[in-house]
Amino acid sequence: MAPLDPAPQAGDPRVIARPLVVLGGGEHARVVIEAASSVPGAWQVAGLTDPRPSERTVQVTGVTHLGDDDAFALRYGALEPAQRPLLVLGMGLPAGAAIRRKLASRFGSDLAWATIVHRDASVSPSASVGPGSVILAGAVISAGAAIGRHAIVNTAAVVEHDVLVGDRAHIGPGAVLGGGAIVGPDAFVGLGALVRDHVTIGAGATVGMGAVVVADVPEDATVMGNPARVRDDG
């Protein structure tokens, strides 16, 4: 297993970028790595963790595979707090919220987590983005919006003014959230979905690709279509 470089110490002139480890090695991890690398001098991606070898991600990004989460956790825990790299989650499937929740709990406090904002994203100075969250290329976060911990605002998504996005929620590519909308923790808003202003998407809910949401969505429900309706699995 490749060595894990410790974080630079105060006054070290050799390194300006902060070391970062991505937990995950699949397709979404590649996007997160490139988002971190898009800002010159901001991050040094020291490696990624995954139970699988992650050959494709290693090939595309040149980032070192550090082993699985268990192996990395042992090494991470052996470092002094000031030497530990920052972390970010690199899994993005709709089912990934449970995994993100588990890993976020495993690696501790907010101080462990990086907030990654792609160079080509637009984040209002009056908006807030929580620890561990990732804002990808072309995304827009407007005035007064608040993004929770370990959330994903994917490529070209629009989060309008005063929107609240809960912890571990995932806003898919090209989705649009109207002003004052609320997306609960662990919810997933699919690619190209449109959510009307001041609508609430309940915790754990799924909004299907291209859905047009004009009314509140219950917790853990799946809605699809235009207008969006709760899917009947019966």
HELIX and SHEET records of a PDB file:
HELIX    1   1 GLU A   27  SER A   37  1                                  11    
HELIX    2   2 GLU A   55  THR A   61  1                                   7    
HELIX    3   3 ASP A   69  ALA A   78  1                                  10    
HELIX    4   4 PRO A   81  GLN A   83  5                                   3    
HELIX    5   5 GLY A   96  ARG A  106  1                                  11    
HELIX    6   6 ASP A  110  ALA A  112  5                                   3    
SHEET    1   A 3 TRP A  43  THR A  49  0                                        
SHEET    2   A 3 ARG A  18  LEU A  23  1                                        
SHEET    3   A 3 LEU A  86  LEU A  89  1                                        
SHEET    1   B 8 ILE A 116  VAL A 117  0                                        
SHEET    2   B 8 VAL A 134  ILE A 135  1                                        
SHEET    3   B 8 ILE A 152  VAL A 153  1                                        
SHEET    4   B 8 HIS A 170  ILE A 171  1                                        
SHEET    5   B 8 PHE A 188  VAL A 189  1                                        
SHEET    6   B 8 THR A 206  VAL A 207  1                                        
SHEET    7   B 8 THR A 222  MET A 224  1                                        
SHEET    8   B 8 ARG A 229  VAL A 230 -1                                        
SHEET    1   C 6 SER A 122  VAL A 123  0                                        
SHEET    2   C 6 VAL A 140  ILE A 141  1                                        
SHEET    3   C 6 VAL A 158  VAL A 159  1                                        
SHEET    4   C 6 VAL A 176  LEU A 177  1                                        
SHEET    5   C 6 LEU A 194  VAL A 195  1                                        
SHEET    6   C 6 VAL A 212  VAL A 213  1                                        
SHEET    1   D 5 SER A 128  VAL A 129  0                                        
SHEET    2   D 5 ALA A 146  ILE A 147  1                                        
SHEET    3   D 5 LEU A 164  VAL A 165  1                                        
SHEET    4   D 5 ILE A 182  VAL A 183  1                                        
SHEET    5   D 5 THR A 200  ILE A 201  1                                        
END                                                                             
